[in-house]
Amino acid sequence: METKQDASLETIEQEAEPAMVLVQEARIWQDDGWTARVIKNEDGDGWAVAMYQDGEAEPALVGPWTMGRDKVNPKPLDTPAFQTLVKTAREVLRRHEQQLHAQLHREVTVNVAGETVTVTLDIIPDEDDPHAILAAVDAMGDELARKRVAPDFKLTRSVATGWIESGYQRF
């Protein structure tokens, strides 16, 4: 005979999300939103490891992997090695984001008529409508002007100064 408590527990178990089974084997290891796969090195002898972030088709990191003691098979993955690989893959992604930001963002600070103005150029690499946004901000962080410009616009100190001196009319 089923009691109310048994029925309640069964209902709770049914409502709970199914637990994701993580694979943690010698050549594939999953945890913390990442998957490491030890693969045969395509460039020759040896092994490589590819780190995939969950939901991504391409690896965030591919690097050499250590041979095992038999000098034929790869060293098995384990928790410390996996944690190091995750840390390295995250750093690679972070550096990639920083590089992309540096390519798409320019900033100069100029003094005009005794005021400090920061002029930024943010490039929007849209496939259909690539453009850039030129903006001026005062020392207090208040936006003074904003203008859409070509994505190949060259921001320099002299260009920023000329824009400010023209009352933000130039361009």
N, C-alpha and C positions, 0 to 999 in steps of 0.2 A: 504494500500500500504506500502510495506516494504522499508525503506530507507537504504542507504549504511551503516549508523551508526548502525541501528538495525541488519543488516546482520553481521557486524563486531563484535558486542557484542555477537551474537549467536555463531559465530565461536570461539571466545575467550572462551566462556562458555563450548563449546564442547571439546576444547583442554585442558582445565584445568583438573587436576587429580580429580577423585571423592573424596570427603571429607570422611574420615573415621569417622563413627559414634561411639562415645565413650559411653559406658554404665556407668552410674553413679547412681546406685540404692542402696538400703539398704544392700543387701548381695553380690553385685558384683560392683566393681568400677574399671574403666580403665582410665589410663592417663599416659603420659610420658614414654611409652614403658613397662608399668607394668599393671598387673591385680591382684586385691585382691578379693578373694572369701571367704566368711564366710561359714563354713561347720560345720556339726554336729561332735562333738568330738567323734572319734571312741573308745577312751579309757574309756568312761563313760559319765557322764552328762556334759552338757555345750557345748560350741562352740569353734571352732578354726578358724584361718584365715590363708589362704595359699596365698603366694605371688609368682606370675609367671612372669618371664621376657618374653616379646614378643618373640615368636619363640621357646621357651623351653617347653618340655613336662613335666618336673619335676619342682616342686616348689623350689624356691631359699630359702624360709623361710616358716616354719609352726609354729605357736605359738598359745597360748590360746587367746580367744577373750572374751570380757566383756559381761556379761548378761545385758539385758535391764531392765528397771524398773519393768517389770512384773515378773522377775526372771524365765522366761520360754524361751523367744525368745532372740536372740542376739541383742546387741546394733547396730543400723544402722551405716554403714560406712558413713563418711563425708570427706570433703577435708583435714582438719587438721590431722585426723587419718590416711588417706591414705598417706599423705606426710611423716608422721612419719614411717609408714610401709615401704615405698620406701627407705627412708634413712637407716633403719635397714637392709633391704634386700641387699642393695648395700654394706653395711659394712660387712655383712656375706660373700658375694661373694669376696670382697677384701681380707678378712682374709683367705678365702679358697685359693685364688691365691697365697698369701704370703706363706702359709703353703706348697703348692705344690712346689713353687720355692725353699723354704728352703730344701725340700726333694730331689730335683733334682739338686741343685747347692751347691758346696762346694768351699771354697776359703781360702788359707793360704798365708801369706806374710813372706818371709824369707830373711835374709841377707847372701849372699855368696860372698866371695872375695871382700867385701866392696860395693857390689851392692845390691839394694833392688829389689827383684823379687816377683811378685804375681803369684801364681799358682792356676788355677781354674780347677774344675772338673764339667762338665755339663753332666748329665745323660739324655739320649734320650730313653724313655721307649717304643720304637717301638715294636709292637706285633711280627712282622716278624724278625726284626733285632735289638734287644736291644743292646745298646752300650753306651759308654761315651767318651767325648772329654777332654783330659788333655791338658792344654795350659799354657804357661809361658809368662808373660808380664813384661817389665821393668818399671822403675819409670816414664818414659815419655809416657807410654801407647803403646809402640811398641811391637808387638808380637815377641817373641824369638824362640818359638817352639810350635808345636801342634802335638798331637799324639792320635790316637784312642786306647781306652783301654776297658776292660770288664766293664759292667754296675755295677758290684759289687766291683770295684776297690776302695781301701781304701786310701784316701788322708790324710796324716798327715804331720807335719812339717819335720820329718826325711825323709819321702819318697820324699817330694818335694826337700829337700836339696840334697839327693842322686841323683835324676834325673838331677838337675842342675849341680852338680859336675861331673857327667859322661858325660857332654857335650850333654845332652838330648838324650843319646843313650840307657840308661837303660829302660826297659819295652818294 
